[in-house]
Amino acid sequence: MIFLYDRDCGFCQRSAEALVRLAPGVDVRPAGLRHHAIFRAGGEDHLGHRAIGRALATAGRNLPVRLLGRIFGTPVLDPVFSTAYRLIAGQRHRLSRLVGEPACRVPGQ
């Protein structure tokens, strides 16, 4: 189980650190990504909010964390989480500064 995040994004780095605490069984690694986080397990890739949800559901440190991950994968809520992920990803260069990390490259550059 591998979770890949954008190595050039301070907000992504901070988020990955939180994932390590919440899902200690996941191998979290920086990568040269531009659009989505990726969770690889069992020969499948999951992207964006689904990647976060799968990582938490699969390797969450306790039942509440695993349940949260399952909620991220609920089909009826998929449009909400997908929209939220896109909005956050689109502003991650600004969010990096808010969490005290170096700003990442502006998406599309």
JOGI-V937340 format. One line per field, one symbol per residue. burial: b if it has 9 or more other C-alpha atoms within 8 Angstrom, else e. A space follows every 50 residues. Layout:
BEGIN
burial->???
END
This chain:
BEGIN
burial->bbbbbbbebbbbbbebeebbebbbebebebeebeebbbbbeeeebbbbbb bbbbbbbebbbeeebbbbbbbbbeeebbeebbeebeeebeebbebbbeee bebbeeeee
END
